[in-house]
């Protein structure tokens, strides 16, 4: 609780110029899982820190609990970011993994959230970030997080948006759960309904994107995430979808795409420090689509990329993306404030 109050104090010192960023048509700073470079991902303190650092949008990854409540977690598993194996040792599936879907919200709330650890090594994925198993953090429901952001928007007078991702909807449906409908119900409760509302909904699965528009009648902003592989779950064909014909068709269904950095640019050893841009952003823009690539990390730069500054310059000055998912919303925001 103490940490939360300290962070809220910082929120009040947020950079005033940044408040106007979105309306100035500057690229959007999307806080990836919150300010996850500094605090355990998807905890409310990580969201408060991102808010205080001036992010335009704060991301929520969403999965369902056993009692069908949308909760904010990156994975369908809870064993890489919580102490579930200690607290409920017998509740894993045959594959040895612990699934959020097998726990009620009341049970998930009992878990202690920690900085992400590798399931293979048991060590921190990012060793220089917040130390694993330190301090005290909890899982939030989507409703709790949206209430938290709405509260900050009232107390600061800002209008920071949300960026929820529907995680593995095809898998959820195979388990007998309809994640998208549950997420839309919560968004509706918090008045996120149209493209005028500061909300971008995202999903990796193209059939679910179509379902969101057609069957579930989502009228707000929508982003198709693009994977690194050629194909994704449930028959999603990223090669076809990012072809000119695919982008043209997508432009009638979504507001933009969220590709990995590697589909926007590569860094080769033959021209050290210089990016080789793909034409994806240009072709998407030609179809009227926004492009929000993932993920900027100062501690995991793309192979061959010499510095965070070089990455920011390549993304914003050369590729001209419309926003970016970043684990370090302060550093991305600082770069935009000083370089644009
Ligand atoms: Ca995500």
Boltz pocket constraint, residues with backbone or C-beta under 6 A from the ligand:
constraints:
  - pocket:
      binder: B
      contacts: [[A, 59], [A, 60], [A, 61], [A, 165]]
      max_distance: 6.0
